[in-house]
Amino acid sequence: MTSGLLVHPERDQLTFATALTTLRKSRGYSARRLSLAAGLSESYVGKVESGRMEPSFRAFCAIAHVLQLNAREIHFLVLRECMASQP
């Protein structure tokens, strides 16, 4: 079940997942290292990155903090990913 934060849940969730994976890798984090630093399980991060789960607000904020980004920066990067993935 999604929290309603996404406009087009299935597409946006996959776009967020792609953006998160790209951000994580660009910051030099493995999924395990990100999960430990954010206080999340590695399984949870994996589900978010694969688009199988939308992150909770708390998880979103924890991930943003670890990656040293604010919500506005993540939103911009997800929007950029959306534009790049449109046909």
C-alpha positions, 0 to 999 in steps of 0.5 A, spaced: 500 500 500 502 506 498 502 513 502 499 517 496 505 521 496 506 519 488 502 522 483 502 515 478 504 510 484 507 505 479 511 509 474 513 514 480 515 508 484 520 505 479 522 512 477 524 514 485 527 507 485 532 508 479 533 515 482 535 512 489 540 507 486 543 512 482 544 517 488 546 511 492 552 509 487 554 516 485 555 517 493 559 511 493 554 507 498 553 500 497 546 498 499 548 495 505 552 501 507 546 505 506 541 501 510 546 501 516 547 508 516 540 510 515 537 505 520 534 501 515 534 493 514 538 492 507 531 488 505 527 494 506 532 498 502 532 493 496 525 493 496 525 501 495 530 500 490 527 495 486 520 499 486 517 494 490 515 498 496 515 506 497 519 508 502 515 511 509 516 518 510 521 517 516 525 512 511 525 517 506 528 523 510 533 518 513 536 516 506 536 523 504 540 525 510 545 519 509 546 521 502 546 529 504 541 531 500 534 535 502 527 533 500 527 538 494 534 536 491 531 529 491 524 531 488 528 535 482 532 528 481 526 524 481 523 529 476 529 529 472 529 521 472 521 522 470 523 526 464 528 522 461 524 515 462 518 518 458 517 516 451 
